[in-house]
Amino acid sequence: MGFRFAEVVGRYRLQVSNELRAFIEERFVEAAPSCDRDNVRSEALAEALAAELVIEADGTVSSRAGEQELYRVRVAHTEGELSELSFDKAPGLSVRLLFSAPNVLIAMQGDKPSMTFQRC
């Protein structure tokens, strides 16, 4: 599905899916000492529930969880039709954003499950 950059400018909230919850359990909770697992689970889920992606008209893309900014990058964009936005949020950590439906973005990055963001 093609889109114009101006169509995706806005603020998006992460939709915490069962797949993302399973990823949190496997990646973070199971790796924690058993006495810390409840705290690790609570903190990771709270961060996911507060996660937002913001795309600004000047090409700035930022990710935050509550007041904590996780990254801020500038993407190259054109006035023409796009199929996706791709950028490195850090060296070697690529993100692909797909505009899957009006007001819905899918973020794909490395070994993480795809994440759905709904426009706020």
N, C-alpha and C positions, 0 to 999 in steps of 0.2 A: 504494500500500500504506500503510495507516494504522498509526500506532504511538503509544505513550504515551511521554512524555519519559523516564520512569524506565527504559524499555527501552533507551535509547541511552546512558545514563550509562556511562562507561568510557573506556578508552585504546585508540586505534586506530593502526595502523601503515600508512603509505602503501604501496600496491602499485605498484611502478615498472613501468608498462606500456610497450610499444613506442611508443605514441602520445606518452607523456610524454617518452620518450627523444628522439623526433623533435622535439618542442617545445623541449627543452633545446638540441639541436643548432642549430635554426633561430634561436631567440631569443638564446642566450648564446654558443655556440661560434662560429657564423659571424660574429657581430658583433665578436669579439675579434681582435686582431692575430694573424696566422698563427703567430708565434713563441710566443703564449700559449695557443693553442687546446687543447693537451693538458692544461695545468693547469686551464683554465676548465672543460673537460669533466669532469675528475676531481673538482674541487671541487663542481660542480653535481650530479653523480651521487651523491657522498658525502652531500651535503645531502638529496637526495631519499630516499636509502636510510635516512637517520636521521630522516626526518620522521614526526611523530606528531601526532594530534589527540586532545585530552583534553576530555571533556564531564563536568562535575561536577554533582552533585545540586542545587546551588544555582543552576544556570543558567550557570555560567562555562564558556566554551569557550576553549581555548587551543591554539595551534599551536606546535610546537617542532621544531627539528632538532638532535638531540643536546642539548647544554646551552643552546643559544641559543633563547630564546623569541621567536617571530616576532610573535605578537599574543595578546592576552587580552581578551575581551569578555564581557559579561553579556547573555544572551538572555532575552527574556520567554517563559515557558512556562506551560502550564496542565496540569491533571490530565486533561483530556480527550484525545481522539484527535487526532493531528497528521498532516498529510500531508508536511510538511517543516519545517525550521528555517531561518529567514533572518535574516541580520544583516550589518552593515557591519563589516568587519575594520579599516577605516580610512575616513576620509571619502571617499565616492564609490566604494569598493571593496566591493561586495556579494558575499556568499557564500550559496549555497543548499545545505543538506544534505538529502539524500534517504536514507531508510532502505530500501535495495533488497532486502535479505534478512536473515535473522537474522545478526547480527554484522558486517554490511557496510553502510558508508555511502558515498554518492557525493557528492563536493563539486563544485559547479559555480560558477565564478567568472570573469566577464568573458570575455576572449579566450583564457583558458587551456583546455586540454583538460579534460574531466571527470576527476576523480581518485578512485580507489577506495581506501577505507581498510578494513582488516580488523581486527576487535577482537583485541587482544593477549591 
